[in-house]
Amino acid sequence: MKVLILGRYPRWDPKAWGGDIHSNRLAEHLAKKGCEVTFVNTGFTGVKDNIRFKKISYKVYRGTPFYPNPKDIIKIASDYDIIHAFSTRGYVFKWLKHNAKPLIQTQLVTRLKSLGISHPFGFLIRLKPYRFLAWYYEREACKNADIVTTTSSAMKLQIGREFNLTNKQIRLVPRGVNLDLFSLSPYPNEKIILTAGRLEKEKGIKFLIKSMKLVHTEFKEAKLWIAGDGRDKKELQKIASGMSMIRFLGRVPHVDMSKLYSKSSLFALMSPFEPFGAVLLEAMASGRPVIASKSGGPLDIVNEECGILIRANDVSQVADAIKKIFSDPELAETMGLKGRERVRSFFTWEKEANAYYKLYSELSL
């Protein structure tokens, strides 16, 4: 089976974010299953990890590649059995419908829900035209795809509403994690809370920062490590001013995240709405208990055996959850072990690749 994946950056590119790494890893595991995979991207032509990478030109806004040149894709589309796009890259489906090739759009984010916007024009009111463009391109991709896939039950419901899609048009395929890279490590004695992601308001990091004052009343040795970068970094640093227990680590390469998980004693993700939460899987695979918001993807990932779900914007609940785990090291270690087993059972790369291979086969009949 010949598969054309419309990506953006190769996973080793410094500009690659979680979605880029995800599409690359999926390509690798599909290649292991015998698929001939070509990965369209902005920077590399060659063969790596049994994937043929093809560099073509992209439509770019504010330095960010949005979608590949339709003319370039049309020239090669007929050579493939399946065309699979991620996020805005599926916008080219408008020009591919006549090729009669199965078109799959994978929608990893919801831009309305994460910002609490009820209508797309809200982006313009908030002076975010760049995000409005992304939303528009993703809507067009979903409208023109044969099947839309997404990663969580909450995302399936949300993109159905946003893009007026029926339940039959959307297929749920949870993301996987590398159990070899994120391996089980001994539970540490230090009390370190780790969070990782874009430093933007929709990630809810300020509530985690504010909770540290309450945590410190009981656990003076507790520390918070924040991995990531983003437009709200200065604002978050201002909120954390004078709190020596908080460290901003900057953007950490994905290959180095396993070291941070092994040093931490719990992981927290406080987004008011998280589309999925791949970092939760990585922390759980590393044997760490997790605390997450009771909204979006975490509802599919976290259960009471491996973590605690709370209201993301409730500082006292965040602090209480942290203190509960810190107060009982045996509970924390058990949660970590249960979390890894949950990942092994439901969230591996092999399971995701198998699900997509089955979908490709269905669409190719």
HELIX and SHEET records of a PDB file:
HELIX    1   1 GLY A   18  LYS A   32  1                                  15    
HELIX    2   2 PRO A   70  ALA A   77  1                                   8    
HELIX    3   3 SER A   87  TRP A   95  5                                   9    
HELIX    4   4 LYS A   97  ASN A   99  5                                   3    
HELIX    5   5 ARG A  111  LEU A  115  1                                   5    
HELIX    6   6 PHE A  121  ILE A  125  1                                   5    
HELIX    7   7 PRO A  129  ASN A  144  1                                  16    
HELIX    8   8 SER A  153  PHE A  163  1                                  11    
HELIX    9   9 ASN A  167  GLN A  169  5                                   3    
HELIX   10  10 LYS A  201  LYS A  203  5                                   3    
HELIX   11  11 ILE A  205  HIS A  216  1                                  12    
HELIX   12  12 LYS A  233  ILE A  239  1                                   7    
HELIX   13  13 HIS A  254  ASP A  256  5                                   3    
HELIX   14  14 MET A  257  LYS A  263  1                                   7    
HELIX   15  15 ALA A  278  ALA A  285  1                                   8    
HELIX   16  16 PRO A  298  ILE A  301  1                                   4    
HELIX   17  17 VAL A  315  SER A  327  1                                  13    
HELIX   18  18 PRO A  329  PHE A  346  1                                  18    
HELIX   19  19 TRP A  349  SER A  364  1                                  16    
SHEET    1   A 8 GLY A  46  LYS A  48  0                                        
SHEET    2   A 8 ILE A  51  LYS A  55 -1                                        
SHEET    3   A 8 GLU A  36  ASN A  41  1                                        
SHEET    4   A 8 LYS A   2  LEU A   6  1                                        
SHEET    5   A 8 ILE A  82  PHE A  86  1                                        
SHEET    6   A 8 LEU A 103  THR A 106  1                                        
SHEET    7   A 8 ILE A 147  THR A 150  1                                        
SHEET    8   A 8 ILE A 170  LEU A 172  1                                        
SHEET    1   B 2 TYR A  58  TYR A  61  0                                        
SHEET    2   B 2 THR A  64  PRO A  68 -1                                        
SHEET    1   C 6 ILE A 246  GLY A 250  0                                        
SHEET    2   C 6 LYS A 223  ALA A 227  1                                        
SHEET    3   C 6 ILE A 192  ALA A 196  1                                        
SHEET    4   C 6 LEU A 266  LEU A 269  1                                        
SHEET    5   C 6 VAL A 290  SER A 293  1                                        
SHEET    6   C 6 GLY A 307  ILE A 310  1                                        
END                                                                             
